[in-house]
Amino acid sequence: MLVVDDHAILRSGVAAMIDRQTDMVMVAEAGDGRQAIELFRQYKPDVTLMDLVMPVMDGVEAIRAIRREFPQSRFIVLTTFDGDEDIYRAIQAGAQGYLLKGMKREELFEAIKAVHAGSRYIPTVVARSLDARRTSPGLTRRELEVLKLIMDGKSNREIAGALSTTEGTVKSYVVNILNKLDANDRTQAVTIALKRGIVHL
Amino acid sequence: MLSERIRIAREIHDTLAQGFAGISTQLEAGKEALFSSPHVAHEHLNLANLLARSCLEEARQYVWDLRHHVEGDDLASVLASMSRKLAAGLLLDFKVLGYPRPISETVESNLLRIAQEAIINAVKHAHARRIQVEICYGSQSLRLCVRDDGCGFDPQRAPAAEGHFGLLGMSERAKSIGGLLRLQTTLGKGTEIIVEVPVDNKL
């Protein structure tokens, strides 16, 4: 097993639990995505537990890079986020399991065994929001850029300046964003986007 | 203000949510070891307890922040007033070097938290009489330095002892803003904590 998380206390707790199992062995711990890639090459673990938001390189990027090199590699995402976009991106990248931090250790072991055996482990709550994401329209790259600038507290005029476009164009992007996210105003759009994991803090 | 709400949410995520996830994981690890190796379980419980206390401290500081962080105040003046409050009754030497300029809120709030932790450690654990806080605005980086004349400690020993535990948090904060934290301490000869963060001049 390889555990990847930038939060050392959490990482050591997970590693300690796994190490006490007779049928599991911890081979390494990493603090960011890039380190994870290096350690993966070195140890080739059967299952990797991966956090999503980390400095240097995030979890989704690391999963993608490792799976390109080792298509048989198996991943369980371990994260505080439960937004549908996060789950969607992680599954797209090739993760077979998804756990929310704060899970019971029985769940952790069950997930590891399931993923190791070649099946998926997606808790019901997670599966539900994944379905929601699959049926709802995603934002375009430009809309996402606009949304991030709204998040920074920028006005339409400032956004137009930053993206070298007109205020009118920005307004239509905003209308599209509100529609796609089913939001009444900008603040609600940001709240929904954060909750769904479309944007991050 | 939307950006203020986002700042608050980010703080809660970075400190409290991370903290609770860590506490819960350490408690689970403690339960796992409870009967077979009680001493290991004890260590996990200790760590969970320390983390809970540090979260509580964060929450307190956070409330303090909300009351005192007036929009428009620059890092140096917020740092000065925070240092005065935390080091009340001690000799405080506060210095600003270079040309102060606005920096990003994330860098600012993380540096404030690091300074806060360092000063609290100097007061509570090192029993310092004199504390020096220095912020230096360089052309490409920002350097924060907190020095005390307290009892110092041996960084090799008791890694989970309270002061060291806070140290891990400080070092993680420094890393999260692309910075580096250096520590110099000798038993009986005080402690110095230096954080250097690259700063984008456009901010």
Interface residues (C-beta under 8 A of the other chain):
Chain A: D6 H7 A8 I9 L10 S12 G13 V14 A16 M17 R20 P55 T80 K101 G102 K104 R105 L108 I150 M151 D152 G153 R186 T187 V190 L194 L201
Chain B: M1 L2 S3 R5 I6 A9 R10 H13 D14 A17 Q18 F20 A21 G22 S24 T25 Q26 E28 A29 K31 E32 A33 S36 V40 H44 L47 L51 L168 E172 K175 S176 G178
